[in-house]
Amino acid sequence: MTTLASGIHRLWGRQGSRTQAVDTDAESSSATTGGTVSQEPVVVWQAANPMEAQIVRGRLQSAGIPAIVRGESMGRIYGFIYGGLAERDVLVPAPLAASAEELLSEEIHWGLDSEDSA
């Protein structure tokens, strides 16, 4: 398992009131996570740039869904804001992926109707 994946497991292992130490060993992870449910991060959104990725991550986190942003390291180093090197992935734990995709597919109502402005 890579260092990034280990860090993600530790991050999500600390979320909420049910804090548990997450083992990186595949055999003991099923006992730690409570069965066969995979806690691996899943991509739920591919953002065109870092700002879009942070907005999506914030929307998920405000709904109580832990999310992280993964992106091309060269884009961060050189500050690319558009193009292939600026793309970012937003990831959530696998059990929450369906909820996250549903939330992100909902239309946002900003409350700018003509009735509200009167």
Secondary structure in CASP SS format (residue, H / E / C, confidence):
PFRMAT SS
TARGET T0000
AUTHOR 0000-0000-0000
METHOD secondary structure of the structure
MODEL  1
M C 1.00
T C 1.00
T H 1.00
L H 1.00
A H 1.00
S H 1.00
G H 1.00
I H 1.00
H H 1.00
R H 1.00
L H 1.00
W H 1.00
G H 1.00
R C 1.00
Q C 1.00
G C 1.00
S C 1.00
R C 1.00
T C 1.00
Q C 1.00
A C 1.00
V C 1.00
D C 1.00
T C 1.00
D C 1.00
A H 1.00
E H 1.00
S H 1.00
S H 1.00
S H 1.00
A H 1.00
T H 1.00
T H 1.00
G C 1.00
G C 1.00
T C 1.00
V C 1.00
S C 1.00
Q C 1.00
E C 1.00
P E 1.00
V E 1.00
V E 1.00
V E 1.00
W E 1.00
Q E 1.00
A E 1.00
A C 1.00
N C 1.00
P H 1.00
M H 1.00
E H 1.00
A H 1.00
Q H 1.00
I H 1.00
V H 1.00
R H 1.00
G H 1.00
R H 1.00
L H 1.00
Q H 1.00
S H 1.00
A C 1.00
G C 1.00
I C 1.00
P C 1.00
A C 1.00
I E 1.00
V E 1.00
R E 1.00
G E 1.00
E C 1.00
S H 1.00
M H 1.00
G H 1.00
R H 1.00
I H 1.00
Y H 1.00
G C 1.00
F C 1.00
I C 1.00
Y C 1.00
G C 1.00
G H 1.00
L H 1.00
A H 1.00
E C 1.00
R E 1.00
D E 1.00
V E 1.00
L E 1.00
V E 1.00
P E 1.00
A H 1.00
P H 1.00
L H 1.00
A H 1.00
A H 1.00
S H 1.00
A H 1.00
E H 1.00
E H 1.00
L H 1.00
L H 1.00
S H 1.00
E C 1.00
E C 1.00
I C 1.00
H C 1.00
W C 1.00
G C 1.00
L C 1.00
D C 1.00
S C 1.00
E C 1.00
D C 1.00
S C 1.00
A C 1.00
END
